[in-house]
Amino acid sequence: MLGLMQDKPLLISDIITYAETYHPLREVIWRTASGSICHSNYSTVAGRAKKLANALRAYGIKTGDRVATLATNSTRHLELYYGVSGIGAILHTVNPRLYDEQLIYIINHAEDRMLFVDPELIPILVRLREQLPRLEQIFVLGDVDRSAVENLELESYDDFIEPHAAAIAWPSFDERTASSLCYTSGTTGNPKGVLYSHRSTVLHAMNAAHTNAYGISVHDVAMPLTPMFHVNAGGLPYIAPLCGAALVLIGPKIDGEIMQSLIESEGVSFTTGVPTMVTMLMEYLDRSGKRIDSLKRAVIGGSSVPAAMIDRMRTQYGCKIMQLWGMTETSPVGALCTETPAVSVLPEAMRREIMLKAGRVLFGMEVKLVGDESMATSPERIRKGALWVRGPWTAKAYFKQEDPPILDKDGWFPTGDVAALDEYGFLQILDRTKDVIKSGGEWISSIDIENIVCGHPEVRQAAVIGVHHPKWEERPLLIIVPVPGTSPTKKGLLDYLRPRIASWWMPDDVVFVDDMPMTATGKIRKTSLRERFRDYQLPKKQNSSRPQQP
């Protein structure tokens, strides 16, 4: 027997309709490339999204057609989020930070019919246009000097939508219909397309919004630092209107001064980003002496957040950082670190250690840990292993790639992470499978060493990779970007680490670099570091022995 409840599909258009109806005057704020601040609201965004939807239909865009964006965080991009998906077409958000070869591949692989581009990113298309034969039309999300791009046919986005009505009966269709497409910035091979559905997107927004996750409410002013071209800006373009929160879109440029200025002027209370963005913000606050008093919560993902960053943001600026674990394939939120009653009553040292983890898995997401014999030394209550996940907002396949299948026979997706799950239900990401350092059969976490050494006042960034050792197979090499104006020493850094990690985890050497190679999504590109230091020779005095595991 089935229940007697209505069976209405979960569609992205319902989110903007809800915001327009119940929070029409809640602000949507955008900082332009020139630095001016534009104020809009959900009623206006919804109206323009409807004009866009009608324009797309008139052009001939049909269900399943791919419409690309090469754009940053703006109100026009937000309109595309709803106008494209709302009619059953697929919004393909293209990451402009990818290499040209990757951009050519993913736009052609997606078979995008049209592309909407920020004026600042037009030079990319000037370089690539001749190699994008399937692309029918390019629209500019703003003003452009046509004399500078005379060899590129461009149309105005505003002119495209202006003749059309700001009213539409959003179509109803199967909630499993594809809604948006985002390609992973993989470090090997071509990027792979993750194709989200309306159902997956709405369920993700509803679960990520609740109190035990983002905790977004109508009283918040949310500013995603995570770009809208990557995993839906952490879901905030859907979560904020779903909750009636104000939305601040930072525009094409992100630096510490801009972040602080918007937080202060717009009363931003919540943000999402990656650790490098928080570093930029803190460095600007140090230089300027300015404050971010309205900012109460920040969800930080992409890579592990150093304890020193969490402590300083809380004690000095009153901002609680919550670590997030997720990936393009999980829409992105899989787990988020919010406190539980059981953890809140623990001794401070234990509570702090737990709150440095990736957090608790959201309802709807399942995890399993596939064990490794080298990890079997911990107490039974701590489970460790390769992390596999499944759930309604987790990918089951990549776009136009059927072989090889990415799921196991029971529907589990391999994340590529190594993780632990403690007795309180908190997930800890120990390392990437490919980044784990195996030394004499023992397992060393590069993430743990990096997080600890980032607490040193002269360390701006840190990375640990395994380099060849003739006896132990691999040993850790610590790579450091110093804080500008400081001169940390190898001895000083190793002395800092020595009382904080196991002796056999101690790096065998330290090297200093001016900057780290970064991925298109703000993570340290360890593949580049491993290639750069592939033939690195450790000091000879370390070649015969290794501190033994206690």
Secondary structure, 3 states (H helix, E strand, C coil): CCCCCCCCCCCHHHHHHHHHHHCCCCEEEEECCCCCEEEEEHHHHHHHHHHHHHHHHHHCCCCCCEEEEECCECHHHHHHHHHHHHCCCEEEECCCCCCHHHHHHHHHHHCCCEEEECHHHHHHHHHHHHHCCCCCEEEECCCCCHHHHCCCCCEEHHHHHCCCCCCCCCCCCCCCCEEEEEECCCCCCCCCEEEEEHHHHHHHHHHHHCCCCCCCCCCCEEEECCCCCCHHHHHHHHHHHHHCCEEEECECCCCHHHHHHHHHHHCCCEEEECHHHHHHHHHHHHHHCCCCCCCCEEEECCCCCCHHHHHHHHHHHCCEEEEEEECHHHCCEEEECCCCHHHHCCCHHHHHHHCCCCEEECCCCEEEEECCHHHCCCCCCCEEEEEEEECCCCCCCECCECCCCCCCCCCCEEEEEEEEECCCCCEEEEEECCCCEEECCEEECHHHHHHHHCCCCCEEEEEEEEEEECCCEEEEEEEEEECCCCCCCHHHHHHHHCCCCCHHHCCCEEEECCCCCECCCCCECHHHHHHHCCCCCCCHHHCCCCCCCC
